[in-house]
Amino acid sequence: MILDDLYNISKGKKPPELSTHPSDNSIPFIQINGIRDASQNSFCLHSPDLVTCNVDDLLIVWDGAYCGLVGFGLQGAIGSTIARLRPKRKNVFPAFAGRFLQSKFAEIQENSTGAAIPHINGRHLRNIEIPLPSMGEQRRIAAVLDKADTLRRQRQESLQLTEKLLQSVFLDMFGDPATNPREWETVPLEELCERIVDCPHSTPIYSEQPTGYYCVRSSDVQNGKLDLRSTRHVSESVYQDRIARHEPKKGEVIYTREGGRLGYAAQVPTDTKVCLGQRMMLFSAKDNIATNAFLASLLNADSFRRRILNLVGGGAAPRVNIKDLRAISVYAPPFNLQERYESFAAKLNDEEEAIQQSQRIINFLFSSLQQKAFRGELDLSRLQLAPEAESPAVTPVQQPIVVEGRFAITGGGIKSFIAPADIERQLLAMEKKLEGDKAEPLPWSEDFFKYRTLSQILQPPYSFASIWSAVEQDFAEPEYETVKNKVFEYVAAGVLKQEFNEEQREILFKPRT
């Protein structure tokens, strides 16, 4: 059947006011970032004028560079660049249809309309043929793809963790730039730089075809790296015009100085021709005074970015003055210590490139699995689904029973991992549900996750894959994004410490002593 037979399509609307924090009367407001990561949602008050979605709906980005991006299982109100696909029939399993449309992302983008800002071609979308096997088969296919996608996202998570590891090492070696606990000499930022270059004050003329000459915008700086997958190209002549002041070289630092993404830095990668788009600038370290790796991490430090935001104040389009940026006071640790840090950063970057290569292979295999699943080439008849969760059954792991609960404390007596008495009583009751012949998975509990999973079930140091495996064993329908965000939260708060294990070639976590 075609999509138009199965779904009604409604575009979202912009709410009158948004908040970054939820309240008793608010609901999630889903925009593009919220489809990719639910933790990125804003919040708004419920209104009959808004277009809302529930877990049975599909969401698709209708406008912009990510048009065709599909999400499902989400609840809230949707923004004006998002469309809701609400089912007309009951014989379509949401996760199956969502996964199928995700597999059509490239096709949807290829058929989009608009030159400067692409939009979904509604006629093409409505005429996409969606296979409809039995409901049981749809659920089995969705379950298999969910599992495979979880493994794929875990590898992607490793990439994100490398930047957090780099920032942790930076703070361990040099201290917080805001407090300068090691009392390093302080100097104006410009004294660490051979050059500070602003972008040309003109709108670049983009090429419709790949040219190998990238024009970098603020959206291309992601997680401390230049993500060139959606970067627009320019012709060689435009490139030459935009590098008249300086041609960005390997390792030099590109910085976002204006707009909603003000204050993020990334180094120029190897063998890449990039020029500065609007709202961008470049820093190049001064020989024997500073290293580019040090500059990049300094600019990316949370406390430094807060200083910049306080410097520019609020406004819809905050913009830092280059004169102010040159003069801002920063610490200047010994050059030999910066060199050691740069050596570590280079080694970590090599590991990251290996992970990226592995990620590309995994993505290819996942795509192949999708295509086979939707062509009916997978025999899933033996796959058993848990009737409540409609996903592969979760088998709790039996743990040794001890007098004070079934887990032996491995948190080393760290206060952050010792539950208060009232919570401990609740945790002991939860443990009983995981024991015996009638054991059943628990509903999500942050207390159990923190005071049992991370501190007593797992033996430190442990990988994120180990964390997720333990969570899947003990919780019913755990949310991957929730677990990921909690781990990041504990690392940021100093509850967990992360380190790179060279032998295992992955990031490991352990309670901070």
C-alpha positions as CSV (number, residue, x, y, z in Angstrom):
1,M,0.0,0.0,0.0
2,I,1.1,3.6,-0.5
3,L,1.8,5.9,2.4
4,D,-1.3,8.1,1.6
5,D,-3.5,5.0,2.2
6,L,-2.1,4.6,5.7
7,Y,-1.4,8.0,7.1
8,N,-2.8,11.6,7.4
9,I,-0.1,14.2,7.3
10,S,-0.2,17.5,9.4
11,K,2.5,20.1,9.6
12,G,3.6,21.4,13.1
13,K,3.3,25.0,14.4
14,K,5.5,27.3,16.4
15,P,4.5,27.8,20.1
16,P,4.2,31.2,21.6
17,E,6.9,30.5,24.2
18,L,9.5,27.9,24.9
19,S,11.4,26.8,28.0
20,T,14.5,24.7,28.4
21,H,13.2,23.1,31.5
22,P,9.9,21.2,32.1
23,S,7.2,22.2,34.5
24,D,4.0,20.5,35.8
25,N,2.0,22.0,33.0
26,S,4.4,21.7,30.1
27,I,4.9,19.1,27.4
28,P,7.9,18.4,25.2
29,F,8.3,20.6,22.1
30,I,9.9,18.5,19.4
31,Q,12.1,20.1,16.8
32,I,14.8,18.6,14.5
33,N,17.3,18.0,17.3
34,G,14.6,16.3,19.4
35,I,14.0,13.7,16.7
36,R,17.7,12.8,16.7
37,D,18.0,13.0,20.5
38,A,15.0,13.4,22.9
39,S,17.2,15.0,25.5
40,Q,17.4,18.0,23.2
41,N,13.7,18.9,23.4
42,S,12.5,22.2,24.6
43,F,9.2,22.5,26.5
44,C,6.0,24.5,26.1
45,L,2.5,24.8,27.7
46,H,-0.2,22.7,26.1
47,S,-2.5,24.6,23.8
48,P,-5.3,23.4,21.5
49,D,-3.6,25.4,18.7
50,L,-0.5,23.2,18.8
51,V,-0.1,20.1,16.7
52,T,0.7,17.2,19.1
53,C,1.9,13.7,18.5
54,N,1.6,10.4,20.4
55,V,3.6,7.1,20.4
56,D,1.6,5.7,17.5
57,D,2.5,8.6,15.2
58,L,5.5,9.0,12.9
59,L,7.4,12.3,12.7
60,I,9.3,13.5,9.7
61,V,11.5,16.6,9.2
62,W,9.8,18.5,6.3
63,D,12.1,21.4,5.7
64,G,15.8,22.1,5.8
65,A,19.0,20.1,5.4
66,Y,17.7,17.1,7.4
67,C,14.4,16.8,5.5
68,G,13.4,13.1,5.5
69,L,14.7,12.4,9.0
70,V,12.1,10.2,10.7
71,G,11.3,9.6,14.4
72,F,8.7,7.5,16.1
73,G,7.6,6.6,19.7
74,L,7.6,10.3,20.6
75,Q,5.1,12.4,22.5
76,G,4.6,16.2,22.6
77,A,4.0,19.1,20.3
78,I,5.9,19.5,17.0
79,G,7.6,22.5,15.4
80,S,6.8,24.1,12.1
81,T,9.6,22.2,10.3
82,I,8.2,18.8,11.4
83,A,5.2,16.9,10.0
84,R,3.1,14.3,11.9
85,L,2.0,11.1,10.2
86,R,-1.0,9.8,12.0
87,P,-2.2,6.3,11.1
88,K,-5.6,5.8,9.4
89,R,-5.5,2.1,10.1
90,K,-4.7,-0.2,13.0
91,N,-2.8,-2.8,10.9
92,V,0.5,-0.9,10.9
93,F,3.1,-1.2,13.7
94,P,4.6,2.2,14.4
95,A,8.2,1.0,14.8
96,F,8.0,-1.1,11.6
97,A,6.7,1.8,9.5
98,G,9.2,4.2,11.1
99,R,12.1,2.0,10.4
100,F,10.9,1.5,6.8
101,L,10.7,5.3,6.2
102,Q,14.1,5.7,7.8
103,S,15.5,3.3,5.2
104,K,14.1,5.7,2.5
105,F,16.0,8.8,3.8
106,A,18.3,9.1,0.8
107,E,15.4,8.6,-1.7
108,I,13.3,11.3,0.1
109,Q,16.2,13.7,0.0
110,E,16.9,13.1,-3.6
111,N,13.3,13.9,-4.5
112,S,13.1,17.0,-2.3
113,T,12.2,20.4,-3.7
114,G,13.9,23.8,-3.3
115,A,17.4,25.0,-4.0
116,A,18.6,27.0,-1.0
117,I,16.3,25.3,1.6
118,P,15.2,21.8,0.6
119,H,11.6,20.7,1.4
120,I,10.0,17.3,1.2
121,N,8.2,16.5,-2.0
122,G,4.8,15.7,-0.5
123,R,3.5,14.0,-3.6
124,H,6.5,11.7,-3.7
125,L,6.2,10.9,0.0
126,R,2.5,10.1,-0.2
127,N,3.2,7.6,-3.0
128,I,6.0,5.6,-1.3
129,E,5.0,2.0,-1.3
130,I,5.1,0.5,2.2
131,P,5.1,-3.3,2.5
132,L,2.6,-4.7,5.1
133,P,3.3,-8.2,6.3
134,S,1.3,-9.6,9.2
135,M,1.4,-7.6,12.5
136,G,3.4,-10.3,14.1
137,E,6.0,-10.1,11.4
138,Q,6.1,-6.3,11.5
139,R,6.8,-6.5,15.3
140,R,9.6,-9.1,14.8
141,I,11.3,-7.0,12.1
142,A,11.0,-3.9,14.3
143,A,12.5,-5.8,17.2
144,V,15.5,-7.1,15.2
145,L,16.2,-3.6,13.7
146,D,15.9,-2.0,17.2
147,K,18.5,-4.4,18.6
148,A,20.8,-3.8,15.6
149,D,20.4,-0.1,15.8
150,T,21.2,-0.1,19.5
151,L,24.5,-1.7,18.7
152,R,25.1,0.9,16.0
153,R,24.4,3.7,18.3
154,Q,26.7,2.3,21.0
155,R,29.6,2.6,18.5
156,Q,28.4,6.2,17.7
157,E,28.4,6.8,21.4
158,S,32.1,5.9,21.6
159,L,32.8,8.7,19.2
160,Q,31.0,11.2,21.4
161,L,32.8,9.9,24.5
162,T,36.2,10.6,23.0
163,E,35.6,14.3,23.0
164,K,34.4,14.1,26.7
165,L,37.5,12.1,27.5
166,L,39.7,14.7,25.9
167,Q,38.0,17.5,27.9
168,S,38.5,15.4,31.1
169,V,42.2,15.0,30.4
170,F,42.4,18.7,29.6
171,L,41.0,19.6,33.0
172,D,43.2,17.1,34.8
173,M,46.3,18.5,33.2
174,F,45.6,22.2,33.2
175,G,42.7,22.8,35.6
176,D,39.5,24.7,35.0
177,P,40.2,27.8,32.9
178,A,37.7,29.8,35.0
179,T,39.5,29.2,38.3
180,N,43.1,28.5,37.2
181,P,43.8,26.3,40.3
182,R,47.4,25.7,39.3
183,E,48.0,29.5,39.1
184,W,49.4,29.5,35.6
185,E,50.5,32.8,34.1
186,T,47.6,34.6,32.5
187,V,47.9,36.5,29.2
188,P,45.5,38.0,26.6
189,L,44.3,35.2,24.2
190,E,46.0,36.9,21.2
191,E,49.4,36.3,22.8
192,L,48.9,32.5,22.3
193,C,48.1,33.0,18.7
194,E,50.2,33.5,15.5
195,R,47.0,34.8,13.9
196,I,43.4,35.3,14.5
197,V,41.4,35.5,11.3
198,D,37.8,36.6,10.8
199,C,35.5,35.2,8.0
200,P,34.9,37.3,4.9
201,H,31.9,39.5,5.4
202,S,30.0,38.2,2.4
203,T,27.5,35.4,1.7
204,P,29.3,32.6,-0.2
205,I,28.0,31.4,-3.5
206,Y,27.6,27.6,-3.1
207,S,28.1,25.0,-5.7
208,E,25.3,22.5,-6.4
209,Q,27.8,19.7,-7.0
210,P,30.6,18.4,-4.8
211,T,33.9,20.2,-5.5
212,G,36.2,19.2,-2.7
213,Y,36.2,22.8,-1.4
214,Y,34.2,23.0,1.8
215,C,32.7,26.2,3.2
216,V,32.3,25.6,6.9
217,R,29.3,27.0,8.9
218,S,28.6,26.9,12.6
219,S,26.4,23.8,12.2
220,D,29.4,21.9,10.9
221,V,31.1,22.1,14.3
222,Q,29.8,19.1,16.3
223,N,31.2,17.6,19.5
224,G,34.6,19.3,19.1
225,K,35.0,18.0,15.5
226,L,34.3,19.3,12.0
227,D,31.5,17.2,10.7
228,L,31.7,17.7,6.9
229,R,28.9,15.2,5.9
230,S,26.4,18.0,5.3
231,T,28.8,20.9,4.6
232,R,28.1,22.8,1.5
233,H,30.8,23.1,-1.3
234,V,32.0,26.1,-3.2
235,S,33.9,26.4,-6.5
236,E,37.6,26.8,-6.6
237,S,37.4,30.5,-7.5
238,V,35.0,31.2,-4.5
239,Y,37.4,29.2,-2.3
240,Q,40.4,31.3,-3.4
241,D,38.5,34.5,-2.7
242,R,37.5,33.3,0.8
243,I,41.1,32.3,1.7
244,A,42.7,35.5,0.6
245,R,43.5,36.5,4.2
246,H,44.6,33.0,5.2
247,E,44.2,29.4,4.0
248,P,43.1,27.1,6.9
249,K,45.8,24.5,7.6
250,K,45.7,21.1,9.3
251,G,45.3,21.5,13.1
252,E,44.3,25.1,13.1
253,V,41.2,26.0,15.1
254,I,37.9,27.0,13.6
255,Y,35.5,28.8,16.0
256,T,31.8,29.8,15.9
257,R,31.5,33.4,17.0
258,E,27.9,34.3,16.4
259,G,24.3,32.9,16.6
260,G,22.8,30.1,18.6
261,R,26.0,27.9,18.3
262,L,28.4,30.6,19.5
263,G,31.5,29.4,21.3
264,Y,32.3,26.0,19.7
265,A,35.7,25.0,18.3
266,A,37.1,22.3,16.1
267,Q,40.5,21.6,14.4
268,V,41.0,21.5,10.7
269,P,41.3,17.8,9.7
270,T,44.1,16.3,7.5
271,D,44.0,16.7,3.7
272,T,40.9,18.9,3.7
273,K,40.3,22.1,1.8
274,V,38.1,24.3,4.0
275,C,37.2,28.0,4.0
276,L,35.3,30.1,6.5
277,G,31.6,30.6,6.0
278,Q,29.7,33.4,7.7
279,R,29.9,33.7,11.6
280,M,33.2,31.8,11.7
281,M,36.8,32.7,12.6
282,L,40.1,30.9,12.9
283,F,42.9,30.7,15.5
284,S,46.5,29.5,14.8
285,A,48.8,28.8,17.7
286,K,52.1,30.7,18.1
287,D,55.1,28.4,17.8
288,N,56.8,27.4,21.2
289,I,54.0,29.3,23.1
290,A,50.9,27.3,22.5
291,T,49.6,24.3,20.6
292,N,46.5,24.1,18.4
293,A,45.1,21.2,20.4
294,F,45.4,23.2,23.6
295,L,43.7,26.2,22.0
296,A,40.8,24.1,20.7
297,S,40.1,22.5,24.1
298,L,40.5,25.8,25.9
299,L,37.9,27.4,23.6
300,N,35.6,24.3,24.0
301,A,35.8,24.3,27.8
302,D,32.4,24.8,29.4
303,S,33.6,27.6,31.7
304,F,35.3,29.5,28.9
305,R,32.1,29.3,26.8
306,R,30.1,30.7,29.7
307,R,32.5,33.6,29.9
308,I,31.9,34.3,26.2
309,L,28.2,34.1,26.6
310,N,28.3,36.5,29.6
311,L,30.5,38.8,27.6
312,V,28.0,39.1,24.7
313,G,24.8,39.0,26.8
314,G,21.5,37.7,25.5
315,G,19.7,38.4,22.2
316,A,18.3,36.3,19.4
317,A,21.7,36.4,17.6
318,P,24.5,36.8,20.1
319,R,27.8,37.8,18.6
320,V,31.2,38.1,20.2
321,N,33.4,41.1,19.2
322,I,36.8,39.9,17.9
323,K,38.5,42.8,19.7
324,D,37.1,41.5,23.0
325,L,38.0,37.9,22.1
326,R,41.6,38.9,21.4
327,A,41.9,40.7,24.8
328,I,40.2,38.1,27.0
329,S,42.5,36.8,29.7
330,V,43.4,33.1,29.6
331,Y,46.0,30.9,31.3
332,A,49.2,29.9,29.6
333,P,50.6,26.6,30.9
334,P,54.1,25.5,30.1
335,F,54.6,24.7,26.4
336,N,56.1,21.2,27.1
337,L,52.9,20.3,29.0
338,Q,50.8,21.5,26.1
339,E,52.9,19.3,23.8
340,R,52.2,16.3,26.0
341,Y,48.5,17.1,25.8
342,E,48.7,17.5,22.0
343,S,50.4,14.1,21.7
344,F,47.6,12.5,23.7
345,A,45.0,14.3,21.6
346,A,46.6,13.0,18.4
347,K,46.7,9.5,19.7
348,L,43.0,9.7,20.7
349,N,42.2,11.1,17.3
350,D,43.8,8.1,15.6
351,E,41.6,5.8,17.8
352,E,38.6,7.9,16.8
353,E,39.3,7.4,13.1
354,A,39.5,3.7,13.7
355,I,36.1,3.8,15.4
356,Q,34.7,5.9,12.5
357,Q,35.9,3.3,10.0
358,S,34.2,0.6,12.1
359,Q,31.1,2.8,12.3
360,R,31.0,3.1,8.5
361,I,31.1,-0.7,8.2
362,I,28.4,-1.1,10.8
363,N,26.2,1.4,9.0
364,F,26.6,-0.5,5.8
365,L,25.7,-3.8,7.4
366,F,22.7,-2.2,9.2
367,S,21.5,-0.8,5.8
368,S,21.8,-4.2,4.3
369,L,19.9,-5.8,7.2
370,Q,17.1,-3.2,6.7
371,Q,16.8,-3.9,3.0
372,K,16.6,-7.7,3.5
373,A,14.1,-7.3,6.3
374,F,11.7,-5.1,4.2
375,R,12.1,-7.4,1.2
376,G,11.0,-10.4,3.3
377,E,14.4,-12.1,3.1
378,L,14.9,-12.7,6.8
379,D,13.4,-15.8,8.5
380,L,12.2,-14.5,11.9
381,S,9.7,-17.2,12.6
382,R,11.7,-18.4,15.6
383,L,12.0,-15.0,17.2
384,Q,9.9,-14.9,20.4
385,L,8.4,-11.6,21.5
386,A,7.5,-10.7,25.1
387,P,3.7,-9.9,24.9
388,E,3.9,-6.9,27.2
389,A,6.9,-5.2,25.7
390,E,6.4,-6.4,22.1
391,S,10.1,-6.8,21.9
392,P,12.6,-9.7,22.5
393,A,12.1,-11.0,26.0
394,V,14.5,-9.8,28.7
395,T,16.0,-12.5,30.9
396,P,17.2,-11.1,34.3
397,V,20.7,-12.2,35.3
398,Q,20.7,-14.1,38.6
399,Q,23.0,-12.5,41.2
400,P,24.4,-14.0,44.4
401,I,22.3,-13.3,47.4
402,V,23.9,-11.7,50.4
403,V,22.6,-10.7,53.8
404,E,22.3,-7.0,53.0
405,G,20.8,-7.5,49.5
406,R,21.9,-9.6,46.6
407,F,24.7,-7.4,45.4
408,A,28.2,-7.0,46.8
409,I,29.2,-3.3,47.0
410,T,32.0,-2.4,44.6
411,G,31.7,1.3,44.8
412,G,34.5,1.3,47.3
413,G,32.5,3.2,50.0
414,I,32.2,6.3,47.7
415,K,29.5,8.5,49.2
416,S,28.0,9.2,45.8
417,F,27.2,5.5,45.4
418,I,25.9,4.8,48.8
419,A,22.1,5.0,48.9
420,P,20.3,6.9,51.7
421,A,18.5,4.6,54.1
422,D,15.0,5.2,52.8
423,I,16.1,4.6,49.2
424,E,18.1,1.5,50.2
425,R,14.9,-0.1,51.5
426,Q,13.2,0.6,48.2
427,L,16.1,-0.9,46.3
428,L,16.0,-4.1,48.4
429,A,12.3,-4.5,47.5
430,M,13.2,-4.0,43.8
431,E,15.9,-6.7,44.1
432,K,13.3,-9.3,45.2
433,K,11.4,-8.7,41.9
434,L,14.5,-9.9,40.0
435,E,14.8,-13.1,42.0
436,G,13.3,-16.6,41.6
437,D,11.2,-18.3,39.0
438,K,8.8,-15.3,38.7
439,A,11.5,-12.8,38.2
440,E,10.4,-9.8,36.0
441,P,12.2,-6.7,34.7
442,L,11.9,-3.5,36.6
443,P,10.4,-0.2,35.4
444,W,13.1,2.4,34.9
445,S,14.5,3.7,38.2
446,E,17.4,6.2,38.3
447,D,18.1,5.2,41.9
448,F,18.5,1.5,41.0
449,F,20.6,2.5,38.0
450,K,22.9,4.6,40.1
451,Y,23.1,2.7,43.4
452,R,23.0,-0.8,42.0
453,T,23.8,-1.0,38.3
454,L,26.8,1.4,38.3
455,S,28.1,0.7,41.8
456,Q,27.3,-2.9,42.7
457,I,26.3,-5.0,39.7
458,L,29.1,-4.0,37.4
459,Q,32.7,-4.5,38.3
460,P,34.7,-1.3,37.5
461,P,36.1,-0.3,35.2
462,Y,33.3,-1.0,32.7
463,S,32.4,0.1,29.2
464,F,29.2,1.8,28.0
465,A,28.3,-1.5,26.2
466,S,28.5,-3.3,29.6
467,I,26.3,-0.6,31.2
468,W,23.7,-0.9,28.5
469,S,23.8,-4.7,28.7
470,A,23.2,-4.7,32.4
471,V,20.4,-2.1,32.0
472,E,18.7,-4.3,29.4
473,Q,18.8,-7.3,31.7
474,D,17.2,-5.6,34.7
475,F,14.8,-3.0,33.2
476,A,11.7,-3.4,31.0
477,E,12.0,-1.3,27.8
478,P,14.9,0.9,28.9
479,E,15.5,4.1,27.0
480,Y,18.9,4.2,25.4
481,E,19.1,8.0,25.4
482,T,18.1,8.2,29.1
483,V,20.9,5.8,30.1
484,K,23.4,7.7,27.9
485,N,22.5,11.1,29.3
486,K,22.7,9.8,32.9
487,V,26.2,8.5,32.3
488,F,27.2,11.9,30.8
489,E,25.6,13.6,33.8
490,Y,27.6,11.6,36.3
491,V,30.8,12.2,34.4
492,A,30.2,15.9,34.4
493,A,29.3,15.9,38.1
494,G,32.5,14.0,38.9
495,V,30.6,10.9,40.2
496,L,32.1,8.8,37.4
497,K,35.6,9.0,35.9
498,Q,36.3,8.0,32.3
499,E,39.6,6.8,30.9
500,F,40.7,5.3,27.5
501,N,41.9,1.7,27.7
502,E,44.5,1.2,25.1
503,E,44.4,-2.6,25.2
504,Q,40.6,-2.8,24.8
505,R,40.6,0.3,22.5
506,E,37.6,1.8,24.2
507,I,36.5,4.2,26.9
508,L,35.9,2.7,30.4
509,F,34.2,4.2,33.4
510,K,34.7,3.8,37.2
511,P,33.5,5.5,40.3
512,R,35.7,8.5,41.1
513,T,37.6,8.1,44.3
